[in-house]
Amino acid sequence: MTFFEELEYRGLVNDITSPELVEKINNGGLTFYIGVDPTGDSLHIGHYQSVIAMTKRLLEHGHKPIIIAGGGTGLIGDPKPNVERPMISKEQVAHNIECIKKQISKIMGEEITIVNNADWLLEMNAVDFLRDYGKHFNINYMINKDTVKRRLDIGITYTEFSYMILQSIDFLKLYEKYGVTMQIGGQDQWGNITAGIELIRKIHGAECYGLTIPLVTK
């Protein structure tokens, strides 16, 4: 079987954004990223499936992984489908990131590049955020994303609503600095991933890709 077929066989593929991604995954040479949400001071079983099982196989097949520790996005929190996520302090986020980085380096080896999105998100001011990035996002497009749509009936704050833009900026920054052309995430990240792909297309006219992994638990 091909490498992509092996990933499917092992239950590591939920969906892909383009059929041509199959050949690119089989051929190797992609630079891709996976984000780690620092809500705790340790990796959990969901991280194992994406950061360890998936990343390690892609690395061994000639792809280059970059892992984002969400020092910026972790201060906001990805919207849950049914309730607002409690915010955690900056100090706790920083502590969690250091713990997780040590775990990843120990398991995956020092060749793994780990970056912190606080490096670019926290230096941005509100006006730059709206002028440089917000203008590329259509509200109708955003509210039709699955997680946001499910929250509309019970309410969603602007803070959580803007998370999609922040994650899209991550993809853009990694594309510009490291040549990242693929993002991998859980199946609940589909809307955020496709938003990032669209942002890169609008700003640079480039084609990027996304792959989602089935969630371990609901």
Summary of the structure (lengths in Angstrom):
residues: 218
radius of gyration: 16.6
end to end distance: 30.1
largest distance: 50.7
contacts: 691
relative contact order: 0.18
helix: 53%
strand: 13%
